């Protein structure tokens, strides 16, 4: 499929609660989460599943992803814990993914999202963060990815400067273990070299740029004051993003079997599938369809 057939880059959205949460993910785990986030909405029904193309993940990141490595990555991610402060003072501890299923022969992961965290993803009425998938996924440093999300909270505010204690930003980035108190990069010089310096790729690779000022108590840096500069940047979707999104729609919304969805993508282009699904939606609204899955399969010729 040609690039001009695609829409503009999708915008990912999540609650500020997630943006400010405390957790540790690797670069690969974060990229998996980004692709799963693409279809998440706070109104999704319980049990909703999301689909990630392994081929798309490789294409977008330039990484060769071997099965054994990916299996290890998803296994570890199922155990990752997020801690978030909720309105009212409650502390939430939860996981990102509740399950990962490898769909044999499709190059696709079927991902279940923890039901406690799922309502915090997608466009909300207020207090949410948005950022571009195409820009976030190409950042090389995991700390650049996390800081890009944090900085994105401020991009549309009149005051784009904020202060945060060094201890707080380390907690957000997963550099301090709450259980043991063990800290990574105890020396500020190491934190600056391994976190802030690599994160400067944000300035050249995204729609944001940042500067920071060190605030000291005596000779010790205790706070950082960040200033954010926002320059809207448009990117084009590439590769098979639409196919992955359509796969999820056909299974979740139109009740096709997974093998039928695969056949439909092989038989038709994304534009043709979207056109036929729209026709199905119109007939469903008019009450003309009794069995949605069977009817959709017939329309797409994948019975």
TORKEGU-85797 format. One record per atom (N, C-alpha, C, O): x, y, z; residue in one letter. Coordinates in steps of 0.001 Angstrom, whole numbers, padded with zeros to 6 digits, always signed. Atoms other than C-alpha are relative to their C-alpha. Example, Ala and Ser with C-alpha at 12.3 -4.5 7.8 and 13.67 -1.06 7.14 Angstrom:
residues 2
+000890-001190+000000A
+012300-004500+007800A
+000900+001200+000000A
+001936+001181+000665A
-000820-001190-000060S
+013670-001060+007140S
-000770+001090+000730S
-000261+002198+000899S
This chain:
residues 303
+000841-001194+000000X
+000000+000000+000000X
+000879+001248+000000X
+001892+001272+000698X
-000801-001202+000113X
+001331+003472-000863X
-000236+000911+001197X
-001306+000903+001806X
+000092-000881-001153X
+002034+006056+001814X
-001147+000985-000118X
-001764+001333+000889X
+001037-001006+000134X
-000454+008514+000329X
-001388-000545+000329X
-002334+000227+000487X
+001282+000583-000360X
-003254+006065+001122X
-000266+000091+001497X
-001386-000171+001936X
+000143+000009-001439X
-002677+006508+004837X
-000447+001358+000522X
-000261+002384-000134X
+000336-001225-000703X
-004060+009082+007269X
+001259+000560+000649X
+002333-000035+000572X
-001116-000577-000737X
-001837+011366+009290X
+000309-000875+001215X
-000469-001752+001591X
-000443+000783-001156X
+000063+009975+012252X
-001033+000048+001110X
-001546+001122+001427X
+000980+000005-001085X
-002266+008878+015044X
+000559+000665+001247X
+001763+000645+001504X
-000353-000613-001264X
-002254+010738+018314X
-000372-000973+001113X
-001510-001438+001183X
+000260+000840-001154X
-001935+008624+021440X
-000454+000886+001156X
+000027+002008+001314X
+000523-000784-001118X
-003843+009783+024520X
-000060-000858+001246X
-000431-002031+001195X
+000076+000698-001280X
-003609+008825+028161X
-000238+001018+001104X
+000108+002191+000967X
+000239-000865-001143X
-004672+010254+031489X
+001322+000529+000552X
+002348-000149+000488X
-001180-000537-000668X
-002208+012535+033249X
+000425-000871+001186X
+001576-000830+001621X
-000319+000930-001087X
-002406+009955+036031X
+001038-001012-000476X
+001970-001341+000258X
-000965+000950+000572X
-000563+007502+033760X
+001303+000709-000342X
+002388+000180-000096X
-001203-000748+000372X
+001834+010157+032478X
+000895+000255+001214X
+002121+000206+001116X
-000757-000325-001215X
+002857+011008+036044X
+000278-001212+000877X
+000883-001083+001941X
-000150+001204-000819X
+002849+007419+037301X
+001460-000412+000134X
+002336+000096-000566X
-001350+000495-000270X
+005897+005581+038621X
+000092-001444-000475X
-000629-002317+000009X
-000174+001357+000511X
+007054+002542+036688X
+001292-000085-000792X
+001908+000926-001127X
-001202+000246+000799X
+009940+000988+034810X
-000361-000927-001155X
-000893-002017-000945X
+000156+000827+001192X
+009718-000325+031248X
+001262+000116-000832X
+001967+001123-000757X
-001101-000092+000945X
+012371-001134+028683X
-000494+000697-001266X
-001692+000931-001430X
+000360-000627+001270X
+012441+000513+025268X
-000960-000886-000800X
-001951-000390-001336X
+000855+000912+000746X
+010906-002588+023635X
-001387-000109+000623X
-002390-000119-000090X
+001288+000094-000690X
+008172-002872+026257X
-000827+001257-000250X
-002035+001184-000476X
+000707-001261+000229X
+007295+000786+025822X
-000548+000069-001419X
-001663+000544-001631X
+000461-000017+001384X
+007063+000402+022049X
-001200-000922-000204X
-002113-000582-000957X
+001159+000886+000048X
+004691-002561+022452X
-001229+000700+000569X
-002323+000615+000011X
+001108-000725-000614X
+002552-000448+024747X
-000528+001091-000925X
-001741+001276-001032X
+000431-001051+000924X
+002493+002418+022229X
-000913-000558-001091X
-001957+000024-001388X
+000801+000561+001087X
+001173+000171+019457X
-001334-000531+000515X
-002340-000461-000191X
+001271+000450-000570X
-001452-001337+021755X
-000900+001189+000345X
-002122+001103+000217X
+000764-001189-000379X
-002514+002145+022913X
-000787+000586-001158X
-001805+001247-000953X
+000585-000636+001185X
-003417+003125+019356X
-001507-000202-000093X
-002225+000693-000540X
+001426+000300+000134X
-006837+001452+019547X
-000762+000108+001323X
-001969-000131+001358X
+000673-000022-001299X
-007585+001937+023252X
-000910+001211+000149X
-000558+002326-000237X
+000930-001058-000341X
-010604+003964+024311X
-000518-000263+001410X
-000691-001419+001796X
+000472+000212-001372X
-011846+004547+027871X
-001362-000686+000064X
-001740-001228+001103X
+001337+000616+000025X
-015279+003270+026801X
+000014-001447-000494X
-001043-002063-000629X
-000072+001385+000463X
-014007-000109+025575X
-000639-000937+001015X
-000509-000745+002224X
+000666+000963-000868X
-015999-003018+026952X
+001011-000894+000699X
+002119-001084+000196X
-000899+000949-000666X
-014457-005420+029484X
+000349-001156-000928X
-000502-001656-001665X
-000427+001105+000861X
-012437-008092+027741X
+000448+000415-001378X
+000846-000433-002177X
-000461-000464+001309X
-011582-005909+024751X
+001456-000391-000210X
+002274-000269+000702X
-001357+000415+000329X
-008449-007179+023025X
+000584+000941-001051X
-000149+001542-001837X
-000687-000918+000904X
-005863-005200+021065X
+001093-000764-000742X
+001646-001735-000224X
-000878+000768+000872X
-003588-006289+018240X
+001217+000816-000422X
+001104+001979-000811X
-001272-000632+000363X
+000059-005477+017540X
+000684-000872-001034X
+000857-002072-000821X
-000728+000692+001054X
+001858-006451+014339X
+001494-000013+000326X
+002108+001039+000503X
-001431+000121-000269X
+005354-007771+015010X
+000811+000595-001151X
+001848+001222-000934X
-000686-000546+001175X
+006372-006833+011470X
+000002+001523+000042X
+001013+002152-000271X
+000056-001456-000113X
+005195-003261+012009X
+000958+000499+001074X
+001634+001512+000895X
-000900-000376-001086X
+007105-003102+015279X
+001452+000008-000495X
+002214+000923-000185X
-001358+000063+000554X
+010283-004175+013466X
+000243+001148-000974X
+001290+001795-000944X
-000157-001033+001033X
+009709-001758+010606X
+000135+001383+000626X
+000966+002181+000193X
-000004-001325-000608X
+009051+001234+012838X
+001281+000266+000796X
+001804+001381+000793X
-001145-000189-000889X
+011970+000662+015197X
+001341-000326-000649X
+002389+000106-000169X
-001231+000434+000638X
+014508-000856+012823X
+000694-001124+000730X
+001820-001489+000389X
-000588+001094-000778X
+015120-003636+015347X
-000416-001346-000574X
-001569-001541-000957X
+000342+001375+000358X
+015306-007274+014362X
-000547-000683+001255X
+000133-000739+002280X
+000657+000565-001175X
+012893-009031+016711X
-000131-001505-000169X
-000921-001981-000984X
+000068+001452+000047X
+013461-012721+017257X
-001042-000501+000982X
-001299+000120+002013X
+001105+000539-000786X
+010715-014901+018684X
+000372-000187+001461X
-000384+000209+002349X
-000390+000271-001388X
+012650-015967+021795X
+000160+001283+000800X
-000215+001348+001971X
-000177-001278-000693X
+013543-012389+022648X
-001352+000646+000292X
-001584+001136+001397X
+001306-000619-000181X
+010004-011123+022136X
-000799-000729+001081X
-001483-000104+001891X
+000701+000781-001015X
+008600-013949+024230X
+000479+000378+001397X
-000316+000454+002334X
-000559-000405-001291X
+010930-012932+027051X
-000469+001405+000372X
-000769+001681+001534X
+000437-001378-000240X
+009965-009268+026670X
-001438+000038+000497X
-001738+000696+001493X
+001409-000034-000408X
+006227-009902+026883X
-000203-000685+001347X
-001046-000259+002136X
+000101+000677-001293X
+006679-012311+029789X
+000373+000945+001134X
-000313+000997+002155X
-000422-000935-001033X
+008558-009688+031777X
-000999+001146+000150X
-001247+001621+001258X
+000923-001127-000072X
+006067-006976+030875X
-001255-000348+000790X
-001840+000516+001443X
+001178+000421-000761X
+003223-009003+032370X
+000215+000167+001503X
-000745+000237+002270X
-000293-000166-001420X
+004994-008606+035705X
+000340+001421+000406X
+000547+001691+001589X
-000346-001380-000326X
+005742-004890+035476X
-001129+000664+000804X
-002305+000505+000476X
+000989-000645-000861X
+003983-002854+038172X
+000062+001516-000183X
+001138+002113-000212X
+000140-001448+000069X
+002738+000708+037800X
-000612+000480+001307X
-001559-000121+001816X
+000582-000648-001179X
+002086+002918+040826X
-000446+001403-000395X
+000313+002160-000999X
+000542-001307+000363X
-000143+005965+040418X
-000787+000572+001165X
-001448-000155+001907X
+000788-000701-001013X
-001636+008554+042742X
-001318+000429-000624X
-001327+001143-001627X
+001325-000288+000522X
-005390+008841+042180X
-000590+001231+000686X
-000202+001562+001806X
+000687-001107-000661X
-007604+011860+042859X
-000641-000486+001304X
-001253-001554+001338X
+000522+000423-001291X
-008628+011724+046507X
+001051-000616+000891X
+000813-000847+002076X
-001100+000474-000825X
-005289+010362+047644X
+000266-001480-000019X
+001238-001935+000584X
-000243+001446+000058X
-005639+006641+046870X
+001244-000296-000825X
+001591+000441-001747X
-001149+000489+000761X
-002585+004760+045636X
-000433-001217-000807X
-000991-002165-000255X
+000334+001124+000874X
-003097+002442+042659X
+001272-000748-000373X
+002250-000143-000813X
-001061+000885+000483X
-000781-000498+041977X
-000639-000988-000968X
-001589-001685-000610X
+000605+000880+000996X
-001511-002429+038798X
+001028-000356-001068X
+002173+000094-001021X
-000844+000405+001121X
-000066-004003+035649X
-000504+000655-001286X
-001630+001149-001339X
+000412-000514+001303X
-000151-002834+032039X
-000804-001065-000753X
-001970-000844-001078X
+000654+001060+000768X
-000997-006097+030243X
-000465-001110+000937X
+000209-001432+001916X
+000495+001150-000765X
-003103-008931+031638X
+000270-001311-000726X
+000310-002371-000101X
-000294+001211+000773X
-002354-011387+028817X
+000621+000386-001331X
+000396+001482-001844X
-000538-000155+001350X
-000411-011764+025583X
-000126-001344-000688X
+000339-002361-000173X
+000181+001237+000764X
-001351-014348+022958X
+000669+000160-001361X
+000441+001142-002067X
-000682-000012+001293X
+000820-015144+019953X
-000888-000756-000991X
-001091-001962-000856X
+000903+000605+000975X
-001497-015787+016989X
+000827-000672-001089X
+001428-000001-001928X
-000855+000790+000879X
+000210-018557+015041X
-000245+000318-001470X
-001383+000338-001940X
+000079-000207+001445X
+000971-017786+011422X
-000436+001383-000431X
-000570+001633-001629X
+000477-001339+000374X
-000174-014138+011574X
+001019+001102+000283X
+000880+002214-000226X
-000939-001045-000386X
+002809-012286+013050X
-000660+001062+000858X
-000257+002225+000834X
+000797-000942-000782X
+000335-010678+015451X
-000074-000423+001460X
-000197-001607+001772X
+000214+000221-001421X
+000125-010338+019220X
-001397+000466+000372X
-001818+001560-000004X
+001313-000372-000537X
-003292-010327+020859X
+000196+000348+001471X
+000594-000503+002266X
-000357-000504-001321X
-003014-008239+024007X
-001234+000335+000812X
-002116+001066+000361X
+001013-000385-000959X
-005310-008064+026983X
+000584+001041+000936X
+001703+000883+001424X
-000470-001096-000845X
-005008-004863+029018X
-000681-000106+001361X
-001877-000386+001449X
+000562+000082-001341X
-005477-004823+032779X
-001239+000899+000097X
-001152+002085-000221X
+001242-000782-000014X
-009101-003672+033317X
+000047+001207+000929X
-000723+002151+000758X
-000113-001140-000903X
-008039-001349+036135X
+000626+001203-000684X
+000288+002348-000384X
-000754-001086+000628X
-005747+000672+033904X
-000612+000457-001330X
-000400+001594-001752X
+000506-000305+001336X
-007622+000554+030580X
-000807+001306-000088X
-000658+002025-001076X
+000768-001249+000120X
-010055+003451+031369X
+000847+001267-000016X
+000340+002348-000316X
-000872-001178-000012X
-007050+005770+031685X
+000627+000266-001364X
+001389+001222-001509X
-000565-000180+001331X
-006162+005388+027983X
-001055+000501-000981X
-002228+000138-000886X
+000912-000585+000980X
-007707+007301+025091X
-000384+001406+000416X
+000048+001904+001456X
+000397-001382-000262X
-009306+010721+024944X
-001011+000048+001141X
-002040-000628+001104X
+000854-000161-001167X
-010864+011738+028265X
-000599+001411-000011X
-000242+002241-000847X
+000647-001310-000040X
-013009+014709+029219X
+000972+001100+000412X
+000847+002244-000023X
-000969-000999-000454X
-010107+016456+030921X
+001237-000703+000556X
+001237-001915+000775X
-001225+000471-000642X
-006605+016061+032340X
+000593-001226-000702X
+000796-002275-000089X
-000657+001084+000714X
-005085+013909+029643X
+001143+000546-000852X
+001190+001732-001181X
-001199-000332+000758X
-001832+013894+027690X
-000112-000590-001395X
-000557-001728-001549X
-000028+000531+001362X
-001522+013525+023918X
+001405+000148-000577X
+002129+001093-000264X
-001293-000063+000682X
+001541+012777+021808X
-000072-000891-001234X
-000930-001768-001332X
+000047+000708+001278X
+002332+011412+018358X
+000707-001350+000089X
+001840-001449+000561X
-000574+001343+000024X
+002922+007692+017961X
+001293-000036-000803X
+002301-000560-000328X
-001162+000093+000884X
+005359+008113+015062X
+001250+000622+000623X
+002365+000162+000376X
-001140-000660-000614X
+007562+010440+017107X
+000465-000743+001245X
+001666-000922+001451X
-000356+000671-001251X
+007442+008593+020430X
+000704-001328-000240X
+001659-001662+000460X
-000516+001358+000190X
+008195+005151+019018X
+001415-000005-000573X
+002135-000992-000425X
-001331-000027+000613X
+011346+006254+017188X
+001082+000516+000949X
+002265+000460+000614X
-000999-000453-000965X
+013048+007719+020268X
+000802-001196+000499X
+000227-002237+000816X
-000880+001122-000316X
+016034+005537+021155X
+000137-000265+001490X
+000308-001413+001900X
-000175+000146-001434X
+016273+006165+024887X
-001348-000186+000684X
-002291+000547+000387X
+001237+000179-000750X
+013577+004835+027229X
-000299+001243+000829X
-001463+001583+001043X
+000219-001217-000783X
+014113+007978+029311X
-000490+001141-000891X
-001261+001991-000444X
+000525-000991+000943X
+013541+010131+026225X
-001492-000236-000227X
-002269+000716-000290X
+001416+000329+000203X
+010236+008312+025672X
-000847+000482+001178X
-001885+001117+000992X
+000762-000384-001192X
+009084+008867+029254X
-000034+001511+000166X
-001086+002072+000474X
-000027-001450-000153X
+010206+012494+029374X
-000812+000682-001093X
-001429+001719-000849X
+000833-000544+001077X
+008555+013148+026001X
-001474-000007+000409X
-002198+000952+000139X
+001381+000058-000474X
+005257+012012+027528X
-000243+001045+001093X
-001242+001764+001064X
+000150-000958-001101X
+005779+014090+030675X
-000018+001431-000524X
-000846+002238-000103X
-000047-001344+000570X
+006721+017180+028660X
-001264+000314-000805X
-001682+001469-000885X
+001194-000203+000819X
+003660+016669+026443X
-001188+000495+000827X
-002124+001073+000275X
+001064-000521-000857X
+001436+017464+029448X
-000034+001525-000022X
-001073+002133+000235X
-000126-001453-000128X
+002667+021055+029245X
-000041+000724-001341X
-000025+001955-001374X
-000200-000646+001299X
+002773+021682+025496X
-001094+000989-000368X
-000833+001941-001103X
+001102-000900+000346X
-000645+023371+025274X
-000373+000948+001137X
-001379+001654+001052X
+000271-000899-001122X
-000488+025237+028589X
+000679+001344-000228X
+001733+001406-000861X
-000635-001311+000145X
+000227+028975+028731X
+001398+000028+000620X
+002334+000589+000051X
-001300+000072-000668X
+003044+028311+031200X
+000610-001366-000276X
+000138-002381+000236X
-000617+001263+000407X
+005304+025663+029720X
+001248-000321+000820X
+002100-001093+000383X
-001094+000292-000908X
+007750+025636+032621X
-000541-000670+001250X
-001634-000342+001713X
+000397+000640-001254X
+007563+023399+035665X
+001230-000468+000753X
+002282-000738+000173X
-001066+000489-000869X
+009692+022355+038596X
-000362-001379+000526X
-001530-001679+000776X
+000199+001321-000583X
+010141+018831+039867X
+001256-000374+000775X
+002377-000110+000340X
-001154+000393-000796X
+012342+017450+042587X
+000737-001136-000689X
+000142-001916-001434X
-000813+001063+000599X
+015171+015167+041549X
-000505-001365+000455X
-000520-002316-000327X
+000524+001267-000518X
+013731+012436+043777X
-001287-000391-000714X
-001493-001568-001012X
+001287+000289+000647X
+010285+012726+042136X
+000193-000468-001437X
-000450-001423-001871X
-000203+000408+001394X
+011564+012519+038566X
+000667-001368-000063X
+000397-002143-000980X
-000615+001329-000039X
+013704+009518+039493X
-001047-001076+000288X
-000999-002159-000294X
+001073+000954-000285X
+010648+007781+040954X
-000846-000250-001242X
-001169-001395-001561X
+000820+000135+001208X
+008624+008475+037802X
+000700-000853-001046X
+000055-001627-001754X
-000761+000714+001024X
+011392+007047+035634X
+000428-001392+000437X
+001142-002084-000289X
-000320+001348-000468X
+011704+003895+037729X
+001433-000162+000438X
+001977-001265+000389X
-001409+000049-000399X
+015170+004771+038996X
+000182-000225+001494X
+001303-000401+001972X
-000045+000288-001429X
+014281+004265+042658X
-000984-001123+000284X
-002161-001020-000062X
+000843+001135-000376X
+012916+000960+043931X
-000720+000338+001295X
-000089+000504+002339X
+000771-000366-001186X
+010084+001768+046342X
+000160-001006+001131X
+000172-000637+002305X
-000054+001049-001009X
+010422-001561+048120X
+001330+000013+000758X
+001360-000131+001981X
-001327+000097-000624X
+014169-001472+048768X
+000658+001358+000213X
+001592+001487+001005X
-000629-001318-000070X
+014962+002216+048339X
+001267+000091-000812X
+001933+001126-000822X
-001215+000006+000810X
+017788+001199+046021X
-000158+000967-001167X
-001182+000985-001850X
+000076-001065+000996X
+018581+004025+043651X
+001036-000198-001098X
+002189-000539-000834X
-000905+000038+001131X
+020085+004009+040182X
+000491+001427-000267X
-000281+002380-000156X
-000599-001307+000259X
+022429+006888+039313X
-000085+000897+001239X
-000685+001971+001196X
+000028-000769-001239X
+022911+008111+042876X
+000741+001332-000144X
+000362+002326+000477X
-000707-001252+000260X
+025394+010713+041669X
-000745+000786-001078X
-001125+000228-002107X
+000708-000818+000983X
+023734+013609+039847X
+000718+000009-001348X
+000073+000037-002396X
-000756+000011+001264X
+026528+013583+037258X
-000341-001223-000831X
-000403-001142-002058X
+000380+001215+000723X
+025584+010000+036364X
-001427+000107-000538X
-001709-000328-001655X
+001384-000218+000445X
+021875+010906+036180X
-000015+000925-001220X
-000736+000682-002188X
-000056-000964+001108X
+022696+013824+033911X
+000533-000657-001273X
+000016-000429-002366X
-000628+000634+001161X
+024909+011705+031639X
-000850-001118-000586X
-000850-001308-001802X
+000714+001192+000461X
+022616+008644+031428X
-001492+000214-000232X
-002147-000616-000861X
+001437-000254+000153X
+019148+010217+031546X
-000244+001288-000783X
-000871+001262-001842X
+000290-001289+000633X
+019104+013913+030645X
+000701+000162-001346X
+000101+000644-002307X
-000741-000168+001258X
+021802+013845+027973X
-000610-000825-001139X
-000843-000271-002213X
+000637+000767+001076X
+020283+010936+025947X
-001386+000535-000364X
-001818+000422-001511X
+001347-000514+000267X
+016855+012569+026298X
+000004+001226-000906X
-001049+001643-001388X
-000065-001167+000874X
+018095+015538+024286X
-000363-000320-001447X
-000548+000590-002255X
+000485+000347+001341X
+017143+013567+021163X
-001429+000494-000211X
-001863+000669-001349X
+001345-000593+000094X
+013637+014879+021950X
+000054+001293-000796X
-000851+001582-001579X
-000099-001329+000606X
+014850+018284+020746X
+000085-000032-001521X
-000319+000921-002187X
-000176+000082+001451X
+015630+017086+017228X
-000954-000984-000669X
-001164-000910-001880X
+000792+001074+000602X
+013304+014111+016724X
-001503+000138+000211X
-002271-000648-000343X
+001426-000097-000311X
+009935+015328+018035X
-000516+001422-000211X
+000194+002302-000697X
+000634-001317+000092X
+007540+018255+018112X
+000274+000859+001241X
-000234+001975+001352X
-000331-000723-001221X
+008946+019313+021499X
+001509+000231+000086X
+002305-000497-000506X
-001390-000217-000388X
+012205+020781+022716X
-000022+000441+001454X
-001009+001009+001922X
-000018-000374-001411X
+013284+021335+026290X
+001365+000550+000394X
+002396+000202-000181X
-001202-000437-000703X
+015817+023180+028373X
-000266-000226+001484X
-001414-000402+001892X
+000212+000172-001430X
+016382+022786+032082X
+001022+000803+000796X
+002125+001095+000334X
-000860-000740-000925X
+017847+024671+035021X
+000147-000815+001272X
-000836-001329+001806X
-000259+000752-001225X
+019464+022991+037994X
-000185+000915+001212X
+000375+002009+001273X
+000250-000766-001218X
+018241+024205+041376X
+000709-000715+001148X
+000463-001892+001410X
-000871+000624-000995X
+020694+023587+044190X
-000352+000420+001422X
-000873+001507+001672X
+000001-000304-001430X
+020646+023409+047948X
+001441-000188+000454X
+001925-001309+000613X
-001441+000073-000202X
+024187+024263+048804X
+000663-000360-001321X
+000490+000344-002316X
-000649+000444+001236X
+026249+022377+046233X
-000748-001157-000656X
-000342-001648-001709X
+000729+001183+000466X
+023680+019604+045735X
-001211+000394-000841X
-001996+001252-000437X
+001178-000227+000843X
+021135+019598+042877X
-001184-000743+000615X
-001136-001960+000796X
+001176+000610-000642X
+017716+018983+044452X
-001251+000096-000872X
-002194-000672-000684X
+001160-000176+000875X
+015288+020191+041756X
+000467+000325-001413X
+001591+000778-001629X
-000233-000415+001384X
+015097+020687+038008X
-001191+000836-000448X
-002340+000504-000153X
+001060-000815+000596X
+013124+023412+036258X
+000069-000175-001511X
+001030+000254-002148X
+000049+000259+001440X
+012129+022351+032742X
-000834+001072-000694X
-001851+001517-000160X
+000771-000888+000866X
+010949+024719+030010X
-000214-000715-001330X
+000733-001214-001938X
+000386+000761+001188X
+009099+023199+027050X
-000318+000939-001151X
-000989+001955-000968X
+000325-000733+001239X
+008934+024535+023492X
-000720-000967-000923X
-000219-002051-001221X
+000834+000870+000839X
+006195+023105+021282X
-000097+000558-001408X
-000526+001693-001613X
+000128-000350+001418X
+006377+023197+017484X
-000749-001131-000692X
-000165-002192-000912X
+000767+001090+000627X
+003584+021163+015812X
+000741-000585-001190X
+001297+000144-002011X
-000724+000712+001051X
+005049+018559+013487X
-000880-001115-000527X
-001398-001916+000251X
+000823+001031+000614X
+003169+016350+011046X
+000882-001074-000603X
+001868-000780-001279X
-000706+001117+000627X
+004393+012907+010069X
-001013-000862-000728X
-002216-000787-000476X
+000865+000902+000749X
+003014+010338+007699X
+000089-001405+000561X
+001172-001879+000906X
+000007+001409-000388X
+001966+006867+008737X
+000670-000805-001096X
+000494-000524-002281X
-000609+000864+000991X
+004008+004204+007045X
-000365-001449+000279X
-000944-001783+001313X
+000153+001440-000063X
+003840+000484+006452X
-001440-000412+000252X
-002362+000160-000330X
+001309+000645-000045X
+000886-001584+007633X
-000819+000355+001226X
-001547-000484+001756X
+000745-000395-001194X
-000560+000415+010507X
-001501-000149-000199X
-002199-000614+000702X
+001437+000108+000227X
-004004+000544+008920X
-000456-001444+000026X
-001541-001741+000527X
+000384+001405-000017X
-004020-003219+008424X
-000149-000514+001435X
-001085-001251+001742X
+000067+000442-001393X
-003307-003780+012125X
-001237+000557+000679X
-001927-000162+001401X
+001185-000608-000600X
-006016-001342+013179X
-001283-000653-000523X
-002219-000902+000236X
+001185+000641+000574X
-008513-002909+010780X
-000188-001414+000527X
-001317-001855+000741X
+000084+001346-000575X
-007691-006375+012092X
-000736+000059+001339X
-001649-000728+001592X
+000658-000154-001292X
-008676-005221+015572X
-001462+000369-000121X
-002296-000145+000625X
+001406-000404+000195X
-011868-003564+014326X
-000857-001166-000458X
-001963-001374+000041X
+000794+001110+000539X
-012998-006597+012375X
-000296-001052+001060X
-001386-001622+001090X
+000194+001013-001051X
-012510-008917+015357X
-000857+000547+001135X
-001793-000115+001584X
+000682-000544-001177X
-013729-006609+018137X
-001381+000570-000307X
-002345+000284+000403X
+001253-000692+000289X
-016458-004545+016490X
-000928-000788-000919X
-002149-000726-000777X
+000828+000651+001017X
-017634-006721+013617X
-000069-001514+000169X
-000662-002211-000654X
+000172+001393-000451X
-017261-010133+015313X
+000464-001046-001006X
-000087-002146-001061X
-000597+001006+000870X
-015188-011845+012640X
+000907-000908+000822X
+001441-000495+001851X
-001048+000838-000563X
-013064-014818+013571X
+001348+000565-000445X
+001433+001274-001448X
-001315-000533+000338X
-009355-014039+013540X
+000478-000486-001356X
+001098+000274-002100X
-000428+000503+001309X
-008728-016284+010539X
-000736+000711-001127X
-000179+000916-002206X
+000745-000743+001017X
-011470-014450+008648X
+000582+001398-000198X
+000673+001885-001325X
-000587-001334+000091X
-009905-011073+009468X
+001309-000032-000790X
+001585+000866-001586X
-001254+000155+000748X
-006544-012300+008158X
-000287-000155-001487X
+000363+000477-002320X
+000354+000203+001410X
-008159-013499+004928X
-000496+001288-000653X
-000183+001566-001811X
+000530-001255+000554X
-009959-010176+004469X
+001127+000967-000337X
+001099+001621-001379X
-001129-000898+000250X
-006704-008221+004768X
+000810-000461-001205X
+001313+000362-001970X
-000726+000530+001157X
-005042-010516+002239X
-000764+000221-001299X
-000164+000408-002357X
+000822-000079+001214X
-007964-010239-000185X
-000295+001422-000454X
-000508+001658-001643X
+000419-001365+000323X
-008693-006497-000028X
+000995+001024+000534X
+001722+000741+001486X
-000776-001107-000538X
-006885-003201+000450X
-000717+000620+001187X
-001908+000387+001394X
+000590-000616-001187X
-007466-001179+003598X
-001180+000912-000347X
-002191+000922+000356X
+001071-000917+000386X
-009585+001402+001794X
-001283-000767-000346X
-002380-000336+000011X
+001168+000791+000379X
-011899-001277+000381X
-000650-000628+001237X
-001876-000658+001351X
+000551+000577-001228X
-012275-002981+003766X
-000758+001062+000784X
-001876+000821+001238X
+000654-001080-000744X
-013083+000338+005456X
-001328+000380-000642X
-002310+000637+000055X
+001234-000337+000724X
-015672+001089+002763X
-001099-001026+000276X
-002248-000658+000523X
+001003+001045-000229X
-017420-002271+003225X
-000455-000028+001458X
-001628-000275+001738X
+000386-000041-001407X
-017334-002006+007019X
-000960+001156+000269X
-001867+001038+001093X
+000906-001142-000146X
-019000+001388+006750X
-001404-000378-000469X
-002391-000005+000165X
+001302+000450+000487X
-021799-000175+004690X
-000676-000919+001014X
-001887-000855+001227X
+000549+000898-001023X
-022211-002847+007346X
-000533+000810+001178X
-001605+000511+001704X
+000433-000834-001123X
-022434-000184+010061X
-001346+000663-000285X
-002220+000706+000581X
+001260-000658+000359X
-025198+001650+008210X
-001172-000977+000081X
-002229-000630+000607X
+001071+000991-000026X
-027264-001525+007805X
-000279-000489+001413X
-001415-000819+001756X
+000205+000403-001391X
-026689-002460+011432X
-000832+001049+000734X
-001721+000701+001511X
+000761-001071-000643X
-028002+000937+012570X
-001462-000027-000423X
-002344+000343+000352X
+001382+000087+000501X
-031101+000389+010427X
-000701-001285+000435X
-001849-001529+000065X
+000610+001226-000501X
-031713-002944+012153X
-000142-001084-001041X
-001001-001955-000904X
+000135+000962+001093X
-031176-004964+008984X
+000844-001261+000207X
+000753-002201-000582X
-000940+001109-000177X
-028574-007359+010421X
-000331-000762+001280X
-000483-000164+002345X
+000267+000832-001167X
-029281-010269+012759X
+001288-000576+000585X
+001489-000547+001799X
-001264+000575-000444X
-025861-011942+012926X
+001129+000827-000607X
+001471+000666-001779X
-000978-000958+000515X
-023176-009265+012622X
+001226-000688-000576X
+001686-000320-001657X
-001208+000672+000471X
-020204-011621+012277X
-000206-000699-001320X
+000620-000592-002227X
+000303+000731+001225X
-021822-013771+009622X
-000237+000951-001165X
+000221+000708-002281X
+000293-000968+001063X
-023075-010763+007667X
+001286+000666-000490X
+001504+000801-001694X
-001260-000653+000373X
-019674-009025+007757X
+000886-000943-000810X
+001518-000534-001784X
-000798+000988+000742X
-017951-012218+006618X
-000487-000110-001434X
+000319-000216-002358X
+000554+000074+001334X
-020310-012379+003655X
+000356+001208-000841X
+000702+001075-002015X
-000320-001250+000701X
-019721-008729+002718X
+001473+000020-000437X
+001811+000548-001497X
-001423+000015+000307X
-015963-009305+002807X
+000436-001231-000767X
+001597-001339-001160X
-000295+001198+000768X
-016166-012682+001052X
+000951-000945+000689X
+001810-001546+000043X
-000921+000866-000738X
-014440-014635+003824X
-000769-001035+000836X
-000337-001398+001930X
+000819+000989-000742X
-017139-017117+004893X
+000762-001298+000146X
+000252-002251+000735X
